[in-house]
Amino acid sequence: MDHPIKLLDVVALTEDLSEYHLRRGQVGTVVDILAEGQAFEVEFSDREGRTFESLGLRPEQIMVLRYEPLQI
């Protein structure tokens, strides 16, 4: 992995999680690193900042959202 997922990274789901009413592209925040970086606790909140779901997810289930261009 070129850029490891870090605490407080903003991420998006790469797959639907219909059992939790979450869809691919849903945006959340990494709030804990689990199993020595093999999983991540991701918190999903509404526009008012109220958490509606918090899940442990594998790295392949999320992608980090970037705001800055790649530094070459």
Phi and psi restraints in degrees (range 20) as a CNS / XPLOR table:
assign (resid 1 and name C) (resid 2 and name N)
       (resid 2 and name CA) (resid 2 and name C) 1.0 -65.5 20.0 2
assign (resid 2 and name N) (resid 2 and name CA)
       (resid 2 and name C) (resid 3 and name N) 1.0 -45.9 20.0 2
assign (resid 2 and name C) (resid 3 and name N)
       (resid 3 and name CA) (resid 3 and name C) 1.0 -125.9 20.0 2
assign (resid 3 and name N) (resid 3 and name CA)
       (resid 3 and name C) (resid 4 and name N) 1.0 103.4 20.0 2
assign (resid 3 and name C) (resid 4 and name N)
       (resid 4 and name CA) (resid 4 and name C) 1.0 -62.9 20.0 2
assign (resid 4 and name N) (resid 4 and name CA)
       (resid 4 and name C) (resid 5 and name N) 1.0 148.6 20.0 2
assign (resid 4 and name C) (resid 5 and name N)
       (resid 5 and name CA) (resid 5 and name C) 1.0 -71.3 20.0 2
assign (resid 5 and name N) (resid 5 and name CA)
       (resid 5 and name C) (resid 6 and name N) 1.0 133.9 20.0 2
assign (resid 5 and name C) (resid 6 and name N)
       (resid 6 and name CA) (resid 6 and name C) 1.0 -119.7 20.0 2
assign (resid 6 and name N) (resid 6 and name CA)
       (resid 6 and name C) (resid 7 and name N) 1.0 162.4 20.0 2
assign (resid 6 and name C) (resid 7 and name N)
       (resid 7 and name CA) (resid 7 and name C) 1.0 -56.0 20.0 2
assign (resid 7 and name N) (resid 7 and name CA)
       (resid 7 and name C) (resid 8 and name N) 1.0 134.9 20.0 2
assign (resid 7 and name C) (resid 8 and name N)
       (resid 8 and name CA) (resid 8 and name C) 1.0 73.7 20.0 2
assign (resid 8 and name N) (resid 8 and name CA)
       (resid 8 and name C) (resid 9 and name N) 1.0 7.8 20.0 2
assign (resid 8 and name C) (resid 9 and name N)
       (resid 9 and name CA) (resid 9 and name C) 1.0 -63.5 20.0 2
assign (resid 9 and name N) (resid 9 and name CA)
       (resid 9 and name C) (resid 10 and name N) 1.0 142.7 20.0 2
assign (resid 9 and name C) (resid 10 and name N)
       (resid 10 and name CA) (resid 10 and name C) 1.0 -88.8 20.0 2
assign (resid 10 and name N) (resid 10 and name CA)
       (resid 10 and name C) (resid 11 and name N) 1.0 127.6 20.0 2
assign (resid 10 and name C) (resid 11 and name N)
       (resid 11 and name CA) (resid 11 and name C) 1.0 -130.1 20.0 2
assign (resid 11 and name N) (resid 11 and name CA)
       (resid 11 and name C) (resid 12 and name N) 1.0 164.1 20.0 2
assign (resid 11 and name C) (resid 12 and name N)
       (resid 12 and name CA) (resid 12 and name C) 1.0 -127.0 20.0 2
assign (resid 12 and name N) (resid 12 and name CA)
       (resid 12 and name C) (resid 13 and name N) 1.0 146.9 20.0 2
assign (resid 12 and name C) (resid 13 and name N)
       (resid 13 and name CA) (resid 13 and name C) 1.0 -68.6 20.0 2
assign (resid 13 and name N) (resid 13 and name CA)
       (resid 13 and name C) (resid 14 and name N) 1.0 142.8 20.0 2
assign (resid 13 and name C) (resid 14 and name N)
       (resid 14 and name CA) (resid 14 and name C) 1.0 -101.2 20.0 2
assign (resid 14 and name N) (resid 14 and name CA)
       (resid 14 and name C) (resid 15 and name N) 1.0 0.5 20.0 2
assign (resid 14 and name C) (resid 15 and name N)
       (resid 15 and name CA) (resid 15 and name C) 1.0 -150.6 20.0 2
assign (resid 15 and name N) (resid 15 and name CA)
       (resid 15 and name C) (resid 16 and name N) 1.0 157.0 20.0 2
assign (resid 15 and name C) (resid 16 and name N)
       (resid 16 and name CA) (resid 16 and name C) 1.0 -71.0 20.0 2
assign (resid 16 and name N) (resid 16 and name CA)
       (resid 16 and name C) (resid 17 and name N) 1.0 141.9 20.0 2
assign (resid 16 and name C) (resid 17 and name N)
       (resid 17 and name CA) (resid 17 and name C) 1.0 -125.0 20.0 2
assign (resid 17 and name N) (resid 17 and name CA)
       (resid 17 and name C) (resid 18 and name N) 1.0 72.1 20.0 2
assign (resid 17 and name C) (resid 18 and name N)
       (resid 18 and name CA) (resid 18 and name C) 1.0 -60.6 20.0 2
assign (resid 18 and name N) (resid 18 and name CA)
       (resid 18 and name C) (resid 19 and name N) 1.0 -28.3 20.0 2
assign (resid 18 and name C) (resid 19 and name N)
       (resid 19 and name CA) (resid 19 and name C) 1.0 -66.0 20.0 2
assign (resid 19 and name N) (resid 19 and name CA)
       (resid 19 and name C) (resid 20 and name N) 1.0 -18.0 20.0 2
assign (resid 19 and name C) (resid 20 and name N)
       (resid 20 and name CA) (resid 20 and name C) 1.0 -111.2 20.0 2
assign (resid 20 and name N) (resid 20 and name CA)
       (resid 20 and name C) (resid 21 and name N) 1.0 6.8 20.0 2
assign (resid 20 and name C) (resid 21 and name N)
       (resid 21 and name CA) (resid 21 and name C) 1.0 61.8 20.0 2
assign (resid 21 and name N) (resid 21 and name CA)
       (resid 21 and name C) (resid 22 and name N) 1.0 36.4 20.0 2
assign (resid 21 and name C) (resid 22 and name N)
       (resid 22 and name CA) (resid 22 and name C) 1.0 -116.2 20.0 2
assign (resid 22 and name N) (resid 22 and name CA)
       (resid 22 and name C) (resid 23 and name N) 1.0 141.1 20.0 2
assign (resid 22 and name C) (resid 23 and name N)
       (resid 23 and name CA) (resid 23 and name C) 1.0 -114.7 20.0 2
assign (resid 23 and name N) (resid 23 and name CA)
       (resid 23 and name C) (resid 24 and name N) 1.0 156.1 20.0 2
assign (resid 23 and name C) (resid 24 and name N)
       (resid 24 and name CA) (resid 24 and name C) 1.0 -50.9 20.0 2
assign (resid 24 and name N) (resid 24 and name CA)
       (resid 24 and name C) (resid 25 and name N) 1.0 133.4 20.0 2
assign (resid 24 and name C) (resid 25 and name N)
       (resid 25 and name CA) (resid 25 and name C) 1.0 96.3 20.0 2
assign (resid 25 and name N) (resid 25 and name CA)
       (resid 25 and name C) (resid 26 and name N) 1.0 -12.3 20.0 2
assign (resid 25 and name C) (resid 26 and name N)
       (resid 26 and name CA) (resid 26 and name C) 1.0 -59.2 20.0 2
assign (resid 26 and name N) (resid 26 and name CA)
       (resid 26 and name C) (resid 27 and name N) 1.0 135.0 20.0 2
assign (resid 26 and name C) (resid 27 and name N)
       (resid 27 and name CA) (resid 27 and name C) 1.0 -98.7 20.0 2
assign (resid 27 and name N) (resid 27 and name CA)
       (resid 27 and name C) (resid 28 and name N) 1.0 136.6 20.0 2
assign (resid 27 and name C) (resid 28 and name N)
       (resid 28 and name CA) (resid 28 and name C) 1.0 -144.8 20.0 2
assign (resid 28 and name N) (resid 28 and name CA)
       (resid 28 and name C) (resid 29 and name N) 1.0 -178.3 20.0 2
assign (resid 28 and name C) (resid 29 and name N)
       (resid 29 and name CA) (resid 29 and name C) 1.0 -126.1 20.0 2
assign (resid 29 and name N) (resid 29 and name CA)
       (resid 29 and name C) (resid 30 and name N) 1.0 135.2 20.0 2
assign (resid 29 and name C) (resid 30 and name N)
       (resid 30 and name CA) (resid 30 and name C) 1.0 -73.0 20.0 2
assign (resid 30 and name N) (resid 30 and name CA)
       (resid 30 and name C) (resid 31 and name N) 1.0 119.2 20.0 2
assign (resid 30 and name C) (resid 31 and name N)
       (resid 31 and name CA) (resid 31 and name C) 1.0 -112.3 20.0 2
assign (resid 31 and name N) (resid 31 and name CA)
       (resid 31 and name C) (resid 32 and name N) 1.0 -8.0 20.0 2
assign (resid 31 and name C) (resid 32 and name N)
       (resid 32 and name CA) (resid 32 and name C) 1.0 -161.0 20.0 2
assign (resid 32 and name N) (resid 32 and name CA)
       (resid 32 and name C) (resid 33 and name N) 1.0 149.0 20.0 2
assign (resid 32 and name C) (resid 33 and name N)
       (resid 33 and name CA) (resid 33 and name C) 1.0 -106.1 20.0 2
assign (resid 33 and name N) (resid 33 and name CA)
       (resid 33 and name C) (resid 34 and name N) 1.0 124.5 20.0 2
assign (resid 33 and name C) (resid 34 and name N)
       (resid 34 and name CA) (resid 34 and name C) 1.0 -113.7 20.0 2
assign (resid 34 and name N) (resid 34 and name CA)
       (resid 34 and name C) (resid 35 and name N) 1.0 156.4 20.0 2
assign (resid 34 and name C) (resid 35 and name N)
       (resid 35 and name CA) (resid 35 and name C) 1.0 48.5 20.0 2
assign (resid 35 and name N) (resid 35 and name CA)
       (resid 35 and name C) (resid 36 and name N) 1.0 46.9 20.0 2
assign (resid 35 and name C) (resid 36 and name N)
       (resid 36 and name CA) (resid 36 and name C) 1.0 53.7 20.0 2
assign (resid 36 and name N) (resid 36 and name CA)
       (resid 36 and name C) (resid 37 and name N) 1.0 40.7 20.0 2
assign (resid 36 and name C) (resid 37 and name N)
       (resid 37 and name CA) (resid 37 and name C) 1.0 87.8 20.0 2
assign (resid 37 and name N) (resid 37 and name CA)
       (resid 37 and name C) (resid 38 and name N) 1.0 6.7 20.0 2
assign (resid 37 and name C) (resid 38 and name N)
       (resid 38 and name CA) (resid 38 and name C) 1.0 -87.0 20.0 2
assign (resid 38 and name N) (resid 38 and name CA)
       (resid 38 and name C) (resid 39 and name N) 1.0 -9.7 20.0 2
assign (resid 38 and name C) (resid 39 and name N)
       (resid 39 and name CA) (resid 39 and name C) 1.0 -154.6 20.0 2
assign (resid 39 and name N) (resid 39 and name CA)
       (resid 39 and name C) (resid 40 and name N) 1.0 162.7 20.0 2
assign (resid 39 and name C) (resid 40 and name N)
       (resid 40 and name CA) (resid 40 and name C) 1.0 -141.9 20.0 2
assign (resid 40 and name N) (resid 40 and name CA)
       (resid 40 and name C) (resid 41 and name N) 1.0 136.5 20.0 2
assign (resid 40 and name C) (resid 41 and name N)
       (resid 41 and name CA) (resid 41 and name C) 1.0 -83.8 20.0 2
assign (resid 41 and name N) (resid 41 and name CA)
       (resid 41 and name C) (resid 42 and name N) 1.0 120.3 20.0 2
assign (resid 41 and name C) (resid 42 and name N)
       (resid 42 and name CA) (resid 42 and name C) 1.0 -117.1 20.0 2
assign (resid 42 and name N) (resid 42 and name CA)
       (resid 42 and name C) (resid 43 and name N) 1.0 129.7 20.0 2
assign (resid 42 and name C) (resid 43 and name N)
       (resid 43 and name CA) (resid 43 and name C) 1.0 -104.2 20.0 2
assign (resid 43 and name N) (resid 43 and name CA)
       (resid 43 and name C) (resid 44 and name N) 1.0 130.7 20.0 2
assign (resid 43 and name C) (resid 44 and name N)
       (resid 44 and name CA) (resid 44 and name C) 1.0 -110.3 20.0 2
assign (resid 44 and name N) (resid 44 and name CA)
       (resid 44 and name C) (resid 45 and name N) 1.0 128.6 20.0 2
assign (resid 44 and name C) (resid 45 and name N)
       (resid 45 and name CA) (resid 45 and name C) 1.0 -127.8 20.0 2
assign (resid 45 and name N) (resid 45 and name CA)
       (resid 45 and name C) (resid 46 and name N) 1.0 157.8 20.0 2
assign (resid 45 and name C) (resid 46 and name N)
       (resid 46 and name CA) (resid 46 and name C) 1.0 -85.0 20.0 2
assign (resid 46 and name N) (resid 46 and name CA)
       (resid 46 and name C) (resid 47 and name N) 1.0 -177.2 20.0 2
assign (resid 46 and name C) (resid 47 and name N)
       (resid 47 and name CA) (resid 47 and name C) 1.0 -63.4 20.0 2
assign (resid 47 and name N) (resid 47 and name CA)
       (resid 47 and name C) (resid 48 and name N) 1.0 -21.1 20.0 2
assign (resid 47 and name C) (resid 48 and name N)
       (resid 48 and name CA) (resid 48 and name C) 1.0 -91.4 20.0 2
assign (resid 48 and name N) (resid 48 and name CA)
       (resid 48 and name C) (resid 49 and name N) 1.0 2.3 20.0 2
assign (resid 48 and name C) (resid 49 and name N)
       (resid 49 and name CA) (resid 49 and name C) 1.0 86.6 20.0 2
assign (resid 49 and name N) (resid 49 and name CA)
       (resid 49 and name C) (resid 50 and name N) 1.0 9.3 20.0 2
assign (resid 49 and name C) (resid 50 and name N)
       (resid 50 and name CA) (resid 50 and name C) 1.0 -84.7 20.0 2
assign (resid 50 and name N) (resid 50 and name CA)
       (resid 50 and name C) (resid 51 and name N) 1.0 124.1 20.0 2
assign (resid 50 and name C) (resid 51 and name N)
       (resid 51 and name CA) (resid 51 and name C) 1.0 -68.4 20.0 2
assign (resid 51 and name N) (resid 51 and name CA)
       (resid 51 and name C) (resid 52 and name N) 1.0 130.2 20.0 2
assign (resid 51 and name C) (resid 52 and name N)
       (resid 52 and name CA) (resid 52 and name C) 1.0 -114.8 20.0 2
assign (resid 52 and name N) (resid 52 and name CA)
       (resid 52 and name C) (resid 53 and name N) 1.0 -11.5 20.0 2
assign (resid 52 and name C) (resid 53 and name N)
       (resid 53 and name CA) (resid 53 and name C) 1.0 -161.2 20.0 2
assign (resid 53 and name N) (resid 53 and name CA)
       (resid 53 and name C) (resid 54 and name N) 1.0 145.5 20.0 2
assign (resid 53 and name C) (resid 54 and name N)
       (resid 54 and name CA) (resid 54 and name C) 1.0 -140.3 20.0 2
assign (resid 54 and name N) (resid 54 and name CA)
       (resid 54 and name C) (resid 55 and name N) 1.0 121.5 20.0 2
assign (resid 54 and name C) (resid 55 and name N)
       (resid 55 and name CA) (resid 55 and name C) 1.0 -134.4 20.0 2
assign (resid 55 and name N) (resid 55 and name CA)
       (resid 55 and name C) (resid 56 and name N) 1.0 150.6 20.0 2
assign (resid 55 and name C) (resid 56 and name N)
       (resid 56 and name CA) (resid 56 and name C) 1.0 -86.3 20.0 2
assign (resid 56 and name N) (resid 56 and name CA)
       (resid 56 and name C) (resid 57 and name N) 1.0 124.2 20.0 2
assign (resid 56 and name C) (resid 57 and name N)
       (resid 57 and name CA) (resid 57 and name C) 1.0 -128.4 20.0 2
assign (resid 57 and name N) (resid 57 and name CA)
       (resid 57 and name C) (resid 58 and name N) 1.0 150.7 20.0 2
assign (resid 57 and name C) (resid 58 and name N)
       (resid 58 and name CA) (resid 58 and name C) 1.0 -82.2 20.0 2
assign (resid 58 and name N) (resid 58 and name CA)
       (resid 58 and name C) (resid 59 and name N) 1.0 155.7 20.0 2
assign (resid 58 and name C) (resid 59 and name N)
       (resid 59 and name CA) (resid 59 and name C) 1.0 -55.3 20.0 2
assign (resid 59 and name N) (resid 59 and name CA)
       (resid 59 and name C) (resid 60 and name N) 1.0 -34.8 20.0 2
assign (resid 59 and name C) (resid 60 and name N)
       (resid 60 and name CA) (resid 60 and name C) 1.0 -73.1 20.0 2
assign (resid 60 and name N) (resid 60 and name CA)
       (resid 60 and name C) (resid 61 and name N) 1.0 -9.6 20.0 2
assign (resid 60 and name C) (resid 61 and name N)
       (resid 61 and name CA) (resid 61 and name C) 1.0 -89.5 20.0 2
assign (resid 61 and name N) (resid 61 and name CA)
       (resid 61 and name C) (resid 62 and name N) 1.0 -7.7 20.0 2
assign (resid 61 and name C) (resid 62 and name N)
       (resid 62 and name CA) (resid 62 and name C) 1.0 -136.0 20.0 2
assign (resid 62 and name N) (resid 62 and name CA)
       (resid 62 and name C) (resid 63 and name N) 1.0 157.2 20.0 2
assign (resid 62 and name C) (resid 63 and name N)
       (resid 63 and name CA) (resid 63 and name C) 1.0 -132.6 20.0 2
assign (resid 63 and name N) (resid 63 and name CA)
       (resid 63 and name C) (resid 64 and name N) 1.0 140.5 20.0 2
assign (resid 63 and name C) (resid 64 and name N)
       (resid 64 and name CA) (resid 64 and name C) 1.0 -75.5 20.0 2
assign (resid 64 and name N) (resid 64 and name CA)
       (resid 64 and name C) (resid 65 and name N) 1.0 133.5 20.0 2
assign (resid 64 and name C) (resid 65 and name N)
       (resid 65 and name CA) (resid 65 and name C) 1.0 -87.4 20.0 2
assign (resid 65 and name N) (resid 65 and name CA)
       (resid 65 and name C) (resid 66 and name N) 1.0 135.3 20.0 2
assign (resid 65 and name C) (resid 66 and name N)
       (resid 66 and name CA) (resid 66 and name C) 1.0 -110.8 20.0 2
assign (resid 66 and name N) (resid 66 and name CA)
       (resid 66 and name C) (resid 67 and name N) 1.0 142.5 20.0 2
assign (resid 66 and name C) (resid 67 and name N)
       (resid 67 and name CA) (resid 67 and name C) 1.0 -114.3 20.0 2
assign (resid 67 and name N) (resid 67 and name CA)
       (resid 67 and name C) (resid 68 and name N) 1.0 -16.9 20.0 2
assign (resid 67 and name C) (resid 68 and name N)
       (resid 68 and name CA) (resid 68 and name C) 1.0 -115.4 20.0 2
assign (resid 68 and name N) (resid 68 and name CA)
       (resid 68 and name C) (resid 69 and name N) 1.0 151.6 20.0 2
assign (resid 68 and name C) (resid 69 and name N)
       (resid 69 and name CA) (resid 69 and name C) 1.0 -69.1 20.0 2
assign (resid 69 and name N) (resid 69 and name CA)
       (resid 69 and name C) (resid 70 and name N) 1.0 158.2 20.0 2
assign (resid 69 and name C) (resid 70 and name N)
       (resid 70 and name CA) (resid 70 and name C) 1.0 -62.6 20.0 2
assign (resid 70 and name N) (resid 70 and name CA)
       (resid 70 and name C) (resid 71 and name N) 1.0 132.1 20.0 2
assign (resid 70 and name C) (resid 71 and name N)
       (resid 71 and name CA) (resid 71 and name C) 1.0 -86.7 20.0 2
assign (resid 71 and name N) (resid 71 and name CA)
       (resid 71 and name C) (resid 72 and name N) 1.0 119.5 20.0 2
